[in-house]
């Protein structure tokens, strides 16, 4: 029991550390992006600025996430060592991007900064998947982003002229955090299985992955285009900075709800996409519109958490860590597509609304196609796992005590941890493990786990 309590305490500390790391990096990249956008608006027209920041910039962020995924597959150890240098490169791109007196210099360095920003985002999402506990992963992400939004709101009162100095300080802190992570959590996580254990490892299903990607893409397009409905533009009625506070609260709430039930979190994310249409229908009722406008920011947190956690779970459950950032990668492509729709159809709001509604209907169809796979069978799958465990145990004539040990072995427990949990000596554990291996015809624990998994795949 003492070992279990210590494990929970360590897991809790790790979750807090991951949340702080995510908050630090997201605050850094967000403030850098805003500084670049403000500077660019002083040099070129607003529409052209939007085209570069929210279309080209987002696409380059997606490219950065893809670059990280490729490097993670091919040179994972080298990539870990490169993260501090990548953070430094980000600030080196930011400085000319926010200080250049020439639009060309602002654009070039700003777009390069976005590419590096994508790599940084993919890294902290990899950290989230690799190190955060499965039971609190969504809360870790939601809290990290929520804290950074709150910090940004507070720092915004200083004025944009201080953003560069703040980002330099944040970069120094992020570099220290990256070095510390590489020496502590990163090494531990690299040699450990996810908390979910061996039982939840699933094979990669290409059709399922494609559907998940299409869903995130549609969600992102609809969200980006929906927020630009003319009737939802309430800049004079609602303080934008106050809306940020609603978004921060929504992120934290969404993280907790999603950890409690992935199903409820997903349904809330889908519901969030409906609010721009509700605001459109309430045109002419200012009080109701303002309420739903703030509600849209609150529920926007569920959409943000959903697209990240969907692919983080896929990456963990299928042992494909390079997919950790794909929710954001596909989401950024969708964000850019949605913004493009808004720019191209700016003079045709009715066409934009109809197109967004059609895409929303497609999103609903894909959502419920995935819903059946992801959420409906959850209780049945848990029951099936118990039945499988019993069938395997009966097939190999395992005693009740041997079954207890087998379950803990499959959960990745060491002999010492098993002894503590079952209140027996390590010698007794070794005795039972030896008997289990003999009965199942396995040479070691790894063979036993492999035999258990292959028993149901035959």
C-alpha positions in Angstrom: 0.0 0.0 0.0 2.9 2.3 0.8 4.3 1.7 -2.7 1.0 2.5 -4.3 0.7 5.8 -2.3 4.2 6.8 -3.3 3.4 6.0 -7.0 0.3 8.2 -6.8 2.3 11.0 -5.2 4.9 10.8 -7.9 2.3 10.7 -10.6 0.6 13.8 -9.1 3.9 15.7 -9.1 4.6 14.7 -12.7 1.1 15.9 -13.7 1.7 19.3 -12.1 5.1 19.6 -13.8 3.6 18.8 -17.2 0.9 21.4 -16.7 3.5 24.0 -15.8 5.6 23.1 -18.8 2.6 23.3 -21.2 1.5 26.6 -19.7 5.0 28.1 -20.0 5.5 27.1 -23.6 2.0 28.0 -24.7 2.3 31.4 -23.1 5.6 32.0 -24.8 4.4 31.1 -28.3 1.0 32.8 -27.9 2.6 36.1 -26.8 5.1 35.9 -29.6 2.4 35.3 -32.1 0.3 38.2 -30.8 3.3 40.6 -30.9 4.0 39.6 -34.5 0.3 40.1 -35.4 0.2 43.6 -33.8 3.4 44.6 -35.5 2.2 43.3 -38.9 -1.1 45.2 -38.6 0.9 48.5 -38.5 2.6 47.7 -41.8 0.0 46.0 -44.1 -3.9 46.1 -44.4 -5.9 44.0 -41.9 -7.2 41.5 -44.5 -3.7 40.8 -45.8 -2.4 40.5 -42.2 -5.1 37.9 -41.5 -4.1 35.9 -44.6 -0.5 35.7 -43.4 -1.1 35.2 -39.6 -4.2 33.0 -39.6 -3.7 31.1 -42.9 0.0 30.9 -43.8 1.0 31.1 -40.1 -1.3 28.3 -39.1 -0.2 26.1 -42.0 3.4 26.6 -41.1 2.6 25.6 -37.5 1.1 22.4 -38.9 4.3 21.8 -40.9 6.3 22.3 -37.7 4.3 19.6 -35.9 4.8 17.3 -38.9 8.6 17.9 -38.8 8.7 17.0 -35.1 6.7 13.8 -35.8 9.2 12.7 -38.5 12.2 13.5 -36.3 10.6 11.7 -33.3 10.3 8.5 -35.4 13.9 8.7 -36.8 16.1 10.4 -34.2 14.2 10.6 -30.9 17.3 10.9 -28.7 18.8 13.7 -30.8 15.5 15.5 -30.9 15.3 15.6 -27.1 18.7 17.3 -27.0 17.6 19.8 -29.7 14.6 21.2 -27.8 16.5 23.9 -25.9 18.1 25.0 -29.2 14.7 25.1 -30.9 13.3 27.3 -28.1 16.3 29.7 -28.6 15.7 29.7 -32.4 12.1 30.7 -31.7 13.1 33.9 -29.9 15.8 34.6 -32.5 13.0 34.6 -35.1 10.7 36.6 -32.9 13.0 39.5 -32.4 13.3 40.6 -36.1 9.6 39.6 -36.6 8.4 42.2 -34.1 11.1 44.8 -34.6 11.7 44.9 -38.4 10.7 48.2 -40.0 10.1 46.4 -43.3 7.0 44.3 -44.0 9.1 41.7 -45.9 11.3 41.2 -42.9 8.3 41.0 -40.5 6.6 38.4 -42.7 9.7 36.2 -43.3 10.8 36.0 -39.7 7.2 35.8 -38.5 6.4 32.8 -40.7 9.7 31.1 -39.7 8.7 31.7 -36.0 5.4 29.9 -36.7 7.2 26.9 -38.1 9.3 26.7 -35.0 6.2 27.3 -32.9 4.7 24.1 -34.4 7.7 22.1 -33.3 7.5 23.5 -29.8 3.8 22.7 -29.6 4.4 19.1 -30.8 7.1 18.7 -28.2 4.9 19.7 -25.2 2.0 17.5 -26.6 4.5 14.6 -26.8 5.4 15.4 -23.2 1.7 15.3 -22.3 1.2 11.9 -23.9 4.4 10.4 -22.6 4.5 11.7 -19.0 1.0 12.8 -17.8 -1.1 10.1 -16.0 -3.8 8.7 -18.2 -6.5 9.5 -15.5 -5.6 13.2 -15.5 -4.2 13.9 -19.0 -7.1 16.2 -20.1 -7.0 18.2 -16.9 -3.2 18.6 -17.2 -3.6 20.0 -20.8 -6.7 22.1 -20.0 -5.1 23.5 -16.8 -1.9 24.3 -18.6 -3.6 26.2 -21.4 -6.0 27.8 -19.0 -3.2 29.1 -16.8 -1.4 30.5 -19.8 -4.6 32.3 -21.0 -5.0 33.9 -17.5 -1.3 34.9 -17.5 -1.7 36.4 -20.9 -4.7 38.4 -19.8 -2.8 39.8 -16.8 0.4 40.6 -18.9 -1.7 42.3 -21.5 -2.3 45.1 -19.1 1.4 46.0 -19.3 1.0 46.8 -23.0 2.3 45.1 -26.1 5.6 47.1 -25.9 6.7 44.8 -23.1 5.9 41.5 -24.9 9.4 41.0 -26.3 11.0 41.4 -22.9 8.5 39.0 -21.4 9.1 36.5 -24.2 12.8 36.6 -23.6 12.3 35.8 -19.9 9.8 33.1 -20.8 12.3 31.6 -23.3 15.0 31.4 -20.6 12.6 29.7 -18.3 11.4 27.3 -21.0 15.0 26.3 -21.9 15.7 25.5 -18.2 12.5 23.5 -18.1 13.4 21.6 -21.3 16.9 20.7 -20.0 15.4 19.6 -16.6 12.8 17.5 -18.4 15.4 15.8 -20.6 17.4 14.8 -17.5 14.5 13.6 -15.3 11.0 12.9 -16.6 12.0 12.3 -20.2 14.4 9.5 -19.4 12.0 7.8 -17.0 9.1 8.1 -19.4 11.2 6.7 -22.3 11.6 3.4 -20.5 8.1 3.0 -19.0 4.7 1.8 -20.4 1.8 4.2 -20.2 -0.3 4.1 -17.1 -3.1 2.5 -19.0 -1.0 -0.7 -19.0 -0.6 -3.5 -21.5 -4.3 -4.3 -21.6 -5.3 -1.2 -23.4 -2.7 -1.3 -26.2 -4.6 -1.4 -29.5 -3.3 -2.0 -33.1 -3.2 0.9 -35.5 -6.4 1.1 -37.6 -5.9 3.2 -40.7 -9.7 3.7 -41.3 -10.2 4.8 -37.7 -7.2 7.2 -37.8 -8.5 8.7 -41.1 -12.0 9.2 -39.6 -10.5 10.8 -36.4 -8.4 13.2 -38.6 -11.4 14.1 -40.8 -13.5 14.8 -37.6 -10.9 17.1 -36.2 -10.5 18.9 -39.6 -14.3 19.4 -39.9 -14.6 20.6 -36.3 -11.8 23.1 -36.8 -13.2 24.5 -40.1 -16.7 24.9 -38.6 -15.3 26.5 -35.4 -13.1 29.0 -37.3 -15.8 29.9 -39.8 -18.6 29.9 -37.3 -16.9 32.4 -35.0 -16.7 34.9 -37.9 -20.5 35.0 -38.5 -21.4 38.7 -38.8 -24.1 38.4 -36.2 -21.5 37.0 -33.7 -19.3 40.1 -34.0 -20.0 41.8 -30.7 -16.7 43.6 -30.1 -18.5 46.7 -28.7 -20.9 44.7 -26.5 -18.5 42.2 -25.1 -15.0 43.0 -23.8 -12.6 40.7 -25.7 -10.2 40.4 -22.8 -13.1 39.3 -20.5 -13.9 36.7 -23.1 -10.4 35.3 -22.6 -11.2 34.7 -19.0 -14.3 32.7 -20.0 -12.1 30.7 -22.4 -9.6 30.0 -19.6 -12.3 28.8 -17.3 -13.7 26.6 -20.1 -10.4 25.0 -20.7 -10.0 24.0 -17.0 -13.6 22.8 -16.8 -13.3 20.9 -20.0 -10.2 19.1 -18.8 -11.8 17.9 -15.7 -15.0 16.8 -17.4 -13.1 15.0 -20.2 -11.0 13.1 -17.6 -14.2 12.0 -15.9 -15.8 10.9 -19.1 -14.3 11.1 -22.6 -17.8 10.7 -23.9 -19.2 13.7 -22.2 -16.2 15.8 -23.2 -16.7 14.9 -26.8 -20.4 15.6 -26.8 -19.8 19.0 -25.2 -17.2 19.7 -28.0 -19.8 19.0 -30.6 -22.4 21.1 -28.8 -19.9 24.1 -28.8 -20.0 24.2 -32.6 -23.7 24.9 -32.5 -23.5 28.1 -30.5 -22.6 30.4 -33.5 -25.7 29.2 -35.2 -27.8 29.9 -32.1 -26.3 33.4 -31.9 -27.3 33.8 -35.6 -30.8 32.8 -34.8 -31.0 35.3 -31.9 -30.1 38.3 -34.0 -31.9 41.3 -32.6 -31.9 40.1 -29.0 -28.7 41.7 -27.6 -28.9 40.3 -24.1 -29.4 36.7 -25.2 -26.7 37.1 -27.9 -24.2 38.4 -25.3 -24.9 35.4 -23.0 -24.4 32.9 -25.8 -21.3 34.8 -27.0 -19.7 34.3 -23.5 -21.0 30.7 -23.4 -19.3 30.1 -26.8 -15.9 31.0 -25.3 -16.6 28.9 -22.3 -17.5 25.8 -24.4 -14.7 26.5 -26.8 -12.5 24.9 -24.2 -14.2 21.6 -24.8 -13.4 21.8 -28.5 -9.7 22.7 -27.8 -9.3 19.9 -25.3 -11.2 17.3 -27.5 -9.0 17.6 -30.6 -5.8 17.4 -28.5 -6.8 14.5 -26.2 -8.4 12.4 -29.0 -5.0 12.0 -30.7 -3.1 11.9 -27.5 -5.2 8.9 -26.4 -4.7 7.3 -29.8 -0.9 7.8 -29.6 -0.8 6.3 -26.1 -3.1 3.4 -26.7 -1.5 2.4 -29.9 2.1 3.2 -28.8 2.5 5.7 -31.6 3.9 8.7 -29.8 4.7 10.6 -33.0 0.9 11.0 -33.4 0.7 13.0 -30.1 0.5 16.4 -31.9 -1.6 15.3 -34.8 -4.8 16.7 -33.3 -3.3 20.2 -33.3 -1.6 19.6 -36.7 -4.9 18.7 -38.4 -6.7 21.4 -36.3 -4.3 24.1 -37.6 -5.0 23.0 -41.2 -8.7 23.3 -40.4 -8.3 26.7 -38.7 -6.5 27.9 -41.8 -9.2 26.5 -44.1 -11.9 28.1 -42.0 -10.2 31.5 -42.1 -9.8 31.2 -45.8 -13.5 30.6 -46.2 -14.1 33.8 -44.2 -11.7 35.8 -46.3 -12.9 34.5 -49.6 -16.6 34.8 -48.8 -16.4 38.0 -46.7 -18.8 39.8 -49.1 -21.2 36.8 -49.2 -22.1 36.0 -45.6 -25.2 33.9 -46.6 -23.0 31.6 -48.7 -20.5 31.3 -45.9 -23.2 30.4 -43.4 -24.7 27.8 -45.7 -21.3 26.2 -46.4 -20.5 26.2 -42.6 -23.8 24.5 -41.9 -23.1 21.8 -44.5 -19.7 21.2 -43.0 -21.2 21.0 -39.5 -23.7 18.4 -40.7 -20.8 16.4 -42.1 -19.0 16.7 -38.8 -22.0 15.4 -36.9 -22.2 12.4 -39.3 -18.5 11.6 -38.8 -18.7 12.2 -35.1 -21.5 9.6 -34.6 -19.6 7.2 -36.8 -16.6 7.4 -34.4 -18.8 7.7 -31.3 -19.9 4.1 -31.8 -16.3 3.0 -31.8 -14.9 5.3 -29.1 -17.6 5.6 -26.5 -20.6 3.3 -26.7 -18.7 0.0 -26.3 -16.6 1.3 -23.4 -18.4 -0.6 -20.6 -18.7 -3.7 -22.8 -15.0 -3.6 -23.6 -14.2 -3.5 -19.8 -16.4 -6.5 -19.2 -14.8 -8.2 -22.2 -11.4 -7.7 -20.7 -12.5 -9.3 -17.4 -13.9 -12.2 -19.4 -10.7 -12.5 -21.4 -8.6 -12.5 -18.3 -10.7 -15.3 -16.7 -10.6 -17.3 -19.9 -6.8 -17.0 -20.1 -6.5 -18.0 -16.4 -8.8 -21.0 -16.8 -7.0 -22.1 -19.9 -3.7 -22.3 -18.0 -5.2 -23.6 -14.7 -4.0 -20.6 -12.7 -5.0 -20.5 -9.0 -6.7 -17.5 -7.4 -3.4 -16.2 -6.0 -1.7 -16.7 -9.4 -4.5 -14.7 -11.1 -3.9 -11.9 -8.6 -0.2 -11.9 -9.6 -0.9 -12.1 -13.3 -3.1 -9.1 -13.2 -0.4 -7.0 -11.5 2.2 -8.3 -13.9 0.1 -7.2 -16.8 -0.2 -3.8 -15.1 3.6 -3.5 -15.2 4.2 -3.9 -11.4 7.6 -5.0 -10.2 8.1 -7.9 -7.7 8.5 -5.4 -4.9 5.4 -3.5 -5.8 3.4 -6.8 -6.0 4.7 -7.9 -2.6 3.6 -4.6 -1.1 0.2 -4.7 -2.7 -0.5 -8.3 -1.7 1.2 -8.2 1.7 3.5 -11.1 0.9 7.3 -11.4 0.6 9.3 -11.0 -2.6 10.4 -14.6 -2.4 6.7 -15.7 -2.4 6.1 -13.4 -5.4 9.0 -15.0 -7.2 7.7 -18.5 -6.4 4.2 -17.7 -7.8 5.7 -16.0 -10.9 7.8 -19.1 -11.6 4.7 -21.2 -11.4 2.8 -18.9 -13.7 5.6 -19.0 -16.3 5.7 -22.8 -16.1 2.0 -23.1 -16.6 1.9 -20.7 -19.5 5.1 -22.0 -21.1 6.8 -18.6 -21.0 10.4 -17.8 -20.2 10.0 -14.3 -18.7 7.5 -11.5 -18.0 7.7 -10.1 -21.5 6.9 -13.5 -23.0 4.0 -13.7 -20.6 2.6 -10.4 -21.7 3.1 -11.2 -25.3 1.4 -14.6 -24.8 -1.6 -13.0 -23.1 -2.1 -10.5 -25.9 -1.6 -13.1 -28.7 -4.0 -15.5 -26.9 -6.9 -13.3 -28.1 -5.5 -12.4 -31.5 -5.2 -16.0 -32.6 
